Amino acid sequence: MSTIQSPVDEYGFHRPDDFDYSSYEEFMSSYIRVLAHRASRWDDFMKGVNKVRKSRRDIDRTFPDNIRFSSTQDDLRPALLNVLIAYAKHNPRIGYCQGLNYIAGLMLLIVNKEEAAFWLLDVIVGNLLPDYYAKDMLGLQIEQETLREVVRLKLPALFEHIEKLGVSYTIFSTKWFICLYIDVLPIETVLRIWDCLFYEGSKVILRVALTLLSLNEEKLMNCHDFAQLCTAMKHSFHMPGSFSRKWIKELRKSATEKISAEQQARQRFT
């Protein structure tokens, strides 16, 4: 078990010889107070958890294909409900907004702790994107208009095409922005986008949107009416899923057998 003076950190790695124990102790003394304060606030949020159940209807819609949200074993749905209700109490200006269930749900899958997921959610909703989820969704509207201007400047031909067909940016970008690309891109890609979001700030959301439009520009330009473009916008951005290790292992096995057979065939003729 690691202590402040231990040569091994809490993750089991050896600390370097020049590790500054005094500075680390000073930092941890302050940080522990922060953690204690947060734990106390979390307890306060949980006291009213049974009074508010507005977000329950969205819980069963969250990651329905994930076993942690669709079975009774290691079920994260009660934890997700707690996080959403606690956040509604913590930030009454926003309360609960559809889309937060996906963000909080993915946080729970990553950290597997209600309190940690709650504070990460607060960083996104309260700090990085404070007006995305407001009741009037003013921040979302501003972001969509900003995206329109970015497309006008960076992809002028596509901009003119979208304008000509009369397609509103709200049709395709609302889910992108509200769900932070969950259920639009593979989870592995979403997590990398979130890394950049935490590090670089909200501009990352627009950069990803522009990249998606740029990558699919030719396909979108070939749409000849409103319905075609809307359909393309809806389906073009579902990137191929992740490569599971099992699937890659099977493909490599098949490739090995094929290469081996070809080598044996060549040897018979030499």
N, C-alpha and C positions, 0 to 999 in steps of 0.2 A: 504493500500500500504506500502511495506516495505522500510525503509531507513537504512543507515548504523548504526544509533543509535537506531533503532527500536527494541523492545523486541521480535518481530516476524520476521522471515526470509521471503525471497521472495516466499517461497512455502507455507506459512501460518502456519509453525510450530514455537512454542515458543522457543526462544534461552535459553540455560541454564543460571543459575544465575552467573556462573563464566566465561561467554563468554567474550573473550578478544576483546573488541571493537577497541582498538587502533591498535592492530596487524591486525585485519580484515580491518580496514580503510586503513592501509598502503598497504596491499595486493590488495585491490580493486582499489586504486589509480593507482597502476602499471598495474593491469589487464585491467582496462578501457582503458588505453593507447594502450594496445595490441589489444583490440577489435576495437578501433577506427582505428588503423593502418590496421587491417584486412579488416574493412568495406571500407576503402579508396582503398585498393588493389582490393577488389571485384568490386567496381565501375569501376576501370580501366579495369578489365577483361571484364566487360559487355559492354564497349564501342565498342569492336570489335566483338560482338556476331553475328552480321549480316553478317560478312565477311567469316565466316567459317561454312560450313554445312556438312562436311564429315560424321559426325556420325549420320546424320538423318536417314539413312537406317536401323540402328539398333534399333531405338527408338520404332518402332511398334512391334519389336520382344521381347521387354522387358516385362516380366511378363504379357503375353497376357491374362492370366486367372484372373488377378487382376483388379477390377473395376476402380482403380485409374489410370490404364494405358490402359484401353480399352473403356472408355466412355468419353463423353464431360463434364460430371459433375465432378467437383473437379479433373480435368485432370492434372496429374503430368508430362505428356510428354513434354510440353514446358519447365517446370522447369528442367527436366532431360537433355534436349538438352542444356540449358544454362549452367548447371554444367559441362557437358562434353566438351563443346566448351571453357568455361573459363579455364578448367584444361589443355586443349591442348595448350592454350596460355600461361598459367602459367608454364608449364613444356614441352617445345618444344622437349626435348630429347626423350620424350615418345609420346607426341602428343595424338592420340587416338588409343586405342587397344581394340579389341573385348573382351568382358568380363567386361570392366569397366562400361558398361551400366547397368549390373546387380548389381554391387557393389554400384554405385551411386544411382540406382533406389531404392535399399533396404534402403540406407541411407536416402533418401527422405521420404520413408514410415515411418521411425522411427522418424526423427526430423522435417519433414514437412517444412523445410526452406532451400532454395537454398544455402545460404552462409554457414550455418552450415554443410550441406551435402558436400559441396566443401572442407572445411577444414578437415573433417573426411576422405574424399577420399585421400586428400594429405598426411595425416598421414600414411595411408596404403601404397599408391603407392610411395610416396616420401621418407618415413622413414622405415617402417617395411619391405616392399618387393620392394626395389628400382629397382631391375633388372628383376623382373618377367615380367614387361610390356614394357621393352626396345624393340627397333625395332628388334634387333637380338635375343631377348628372352634368353639371356645368363643365366640370373638368373633362369629361368624356367628349362633350360636344366641341370644346376648344381643341382637344387633341385630334378629333376627326377633321376639323377645319384646317388644322396645322398640317395633317397628312395630305389633305387635298392640295395645299400650297406647295408642299415638298414634292409631290408628284408633278405638279405644274412646272417646277423648276428643274427637276432631275429627269423626269420621263415625259417630256412635252407631247410626244406623239400619243402615248397612252392616255395622258390627261385629256387631250382633245377627243379621243375616241370615247372615253367614259362620259365626257360632257355631252357629246353628240347623242349618245344612247340614253342619256338622262338617268344614269344610275347613281344613286346617292351613296356616299362612302359609309353611311351608317349601316347599310345593308350587309356589307362584308366585314367591316372593321369593329363593330360593336363587340362581337364575341372575342375577336383577337385581343382587344384591349381589356375588357371586363374580366375575362378568364386568363389573361396573360399567356395566351397561346396554348393553354391546356385544351385537349380535344381538337386541336388544330394541327399540331406538330407532335412527333414522337416525344414521350416523356424525357428521354435522354437529352433531346434538343432543348426542350422546355427548361430543364434544369441548368443547362449551359447559358441560356438566355437569362435566367434568374441570377446566376452568378454575376453576369455583366450588369444586370439591373442593380444589384446590391452594391457593386463596385463603382459603376459609372453614373448611375441615376436613370431618370425616366427617359432620357433621349434614346436609350436602347430600344424601347418599345417602338418608336418611330423608325429606327434604323432597320429593325426586323421587318416591319410592315413594308418598307420601301424595297427591301431585298426580295420579299415574297412576290411583290408585284413585278419587279425587274426580272426575276427568274422565269416568270410566267407571262412576260409581256407578249411574246409572239402568239401564244395560245389565246390570250385575251383580245389581241388585235384582230383575230380571225372570227370573233363573235360578231354577228351581224344585227342582232336586235337585243332589246332589254332583257328578255327571258334567257337568251343564250348566255349573255354576260353574267347575269345573276347566278345561273347554274354553274358556270365556270368558276366564278368567285367562290362559290360554296364548296366545290369539290376539288379544285386544282391544288389546294394547299395542304391536302392530306398526304404528307410525305410518306414514303415507305416506312413500315415499322422497323423496330430494332432487330438486330441479328442476334438471336439467342445462341449461347454457346453450344447447346445441344444440336441446333440446326446446322451450325458451322461445322461441328464435329462430324455430323452425318455426311455433309457435303465433302469434307476432306477425306473421309473414309472412302466415299464413292470415287473421288478423284484419284486417290492412292491406288485403288483396284484397277482403274482405267489405265493409269500410267504404267503400273506393274505389268498388266496384260500386254500393253504396247511394247514394253521393253522385252518381254519374253518372246513376243512374236518376231521382233527384230533379231534377237539372238538365234532363233531357229534358222534364219536365213543367212547367218554369218559363219 
